[in-house]
Amino acid sequence: MDLSLPQRKAYSLVEKHYTVPSTFENSRAFGPKSGVCYEERVMSAYCQGLLEAKGEAVEICLRCGVEGHVKGCCPEGL
């Protein structure tokens, strides 16, 4: 599945700031495995608060792919 540019940016930020467990791909605890690509599943797990921050937690917008706010507060979506 192809990701949009903002989705690719958001995914990169999630991977940079959050730990994706080694059991992620085989665990249903992070959401359904069918119908979504790995990257979308990682972003969904981030959005649901299922990933542990590597340091200080960072807000990442899954709509525009930048740090500092979340999708619901995105200035691009207003």
C-alpha positions, 0 to 999 in steps of 0.5 A: 500500500502506498503512503502519502508524503505526510503519512511517510513523514509521520511514520518516520517520526513515530519510528524515531521517537517510539519503540516498536516492539520486536513482537509487533508483527505477530501480536494482535495487541497492536490491532488487526493485521489484515487490511493495513500495511505495517506502517499504517499499523505502527501509526495506529498503535502510536495513535492509540498510545500502545507504543513506548516513547524512547525518551520524552513523549512527542506529539506527532500529527498523522494528518500533516506529518509534523511534530508538535500537535496531533491530528485532531488539532492539525491546522491543515484540517481546520 
